[in-house]
Amino acid sequence: MSNNLLIVDDDPIIHLISKRFLSKIGFEEGILSFMNGQEAMDFISESYQNESKYLILLDLNMPIMNGWEFLESMRSNSLAQNENITIIVVTSSIDKEDEDRARAYEIVHDYLSKPLTLEQFEYVLEALK
């Protein structure tokens, strides 16, 4: 079984920092970067394998396909029912309504505020176990 960690965020600095933190805690393989939800959805639609685990760190505010549209697309494609896909929303939004709305999606495991700390990355990786 392979583990895939998808970073879905339009900020290249977030990708860089995330990869550095993940490297510090020994997770370097299976990290995939996507600048918007559409790129990530295309990857999942084309490459999904039942025997793999997918952890998606999802930003909400992105161009082309934002986090909300991504979550809806997951739901409409029935991908949300797969127990090997876990989404953690990672956003700069501090709006309680956004958090409540995100947590209403069954596939959303947690809702974290940017920037993530090293300890939060360690916590996030627990979702792949």
C-alpha positions in Angstrom: 0.0 0.0 0.0 1.4 3.4 -0.9 0.7 6.7 0.8 0.0 9.8 -1.1 0.0 13.3 0.4 -1.6 15.9 -1.9 -0.9 19.5 -1.1 -3.6 21.5 -2.9 -2.9 25.2 -2.5 -2.3 28.1 -5.0 0.6 29.5 -2.9 4.0 28.1 -3.9 5.5 29.2 -0.6 3.0 26.9 1.2 4.2 24.0 -1.0 7.9 24.7 -0.2 7.3 25.1 3.6 5.1 22.0 3.7 7.7 19.9 1.9 10.4 21.1 4.3 8.4 20.3 7.4 7.5 16.9 6.0 11.1 16.2 5.2 12.1 17.1 8.8 9.7 14.5 10.1 10.9 11.8 7.6 8.0 11.9 5.1 9.5 12.6 1.7 7.9 10.1 -0.8 4.5 10.4 -2.2 4.1 14.2 -1.8 2.2 15.7 -4.7 1.7 19.4 -5.3 -1.3 20.9 -7.0 -2.0 24.6 -7.5 -5.8 24.3 -7.6 -8.6 21.8 -7.0 -9.0 20.9 -10.7 -5.4 19.7 -11.0 -5.9 17.5 -7.9 -9.3 16.2 -9.0 -7.8 15.3 -12.4 -5.0 13.4 -10.7 -7.4 11.5 -8.3 -9.8 10.7 -11.2 -7.0 9.3 -13.3 -4.7 7.7 -10.7 -6.9 6.6 -7.8 -6.1 3.1 -6.6 -8.1 1.2 -3.9 -4.9 -0.1 -2.3 -3.4 3.3 -1.7 -4.1 5.9 0.9 -4.6 9.6 0.0 -4.3 12.5 2.5 -5.3 15.8 1.0 -4.3 19.1 2.5 -6.8 21.4 0.9 -6.8 25.2 0.8 -10.3 26.8 0.3 -9.4 29.9 -1.7 -7.8 29.1 -5.0 -8.4 30.0 -8.7 -9.9 27.6 -11.2 -11.5 25.2 -8.7 -11.5 26.3 -5.1 -11.7 24.0 -2.1 -15.5 24.1 -1.9 -15.9 23.1 -5.5 -13.3 20.4 -4.9 -15.3 19.0 -2.0 -18.5 19.1 -4.0 -16.8 17.3 -6.9 -15.5 14.6 -4.6 -19.1 14.2 -3.3 -20.7 14.0 -6.7 -18.1 11.6 -8.0 -18.7 9.3 -5.0 -15.0 9.5 -4.1 -16.0 10.9 -0.7 -17.2 7.4 0.3 -13.7 5.9 0.0 -12.2 5.3 3.4 -8.7 5.6 2.1 -9.2 9.3 1.1 -8.9 11.8 4.0 -9.1 15.6 3.6 -7.7 18.1 6.0 -8.7 21.7 5.2 -5.7 24.0 5.7 -6.8 27.6 5.3 -6.1 31.2 6.3 -9.8 31.7 6.8 -10.8 32.3 10.5 -14.5 32.4 9.7 -16.4 30.1 11.9 -19.0 29.6 9.2 -16.2 28.3 6.9 -15.1 25.8 9.5 -18.6 24.6 10.2 -19.3 24.3 6.5 -16.1 22.3 5.9 -16.7 20.0 8.8 -20.2 19.2 7.4 -18.4 17.2 4.7 -18.0 13.6 6.0 -14.7 13.3 4.2 -13.2 16.3 6.0 -11.1 14.9 8.9 -10.1 18.2 10.3 -9.9 22.0 9.8 -6.5 23.7 10.5 -5.4 27.3 10.2 -2.3 28.3 8.2 0.6 28.3 8.7 0.9 24.8 10.0 3.6 24.0 12.6 5.9 21.0 12.7 3.7 19.5 15.4 0.6 19.9 13.2 2.4 18.2 10.4 3.1 15.3 12.7 -0.6 15.2 13.7 -1.6 15.4 10.0 0.5 12.3 9.1 -1.4 10.3 11.7 -4.3 10.3 9.2 -2.2 8.2 6.9 -1.8 5.4 9.4 
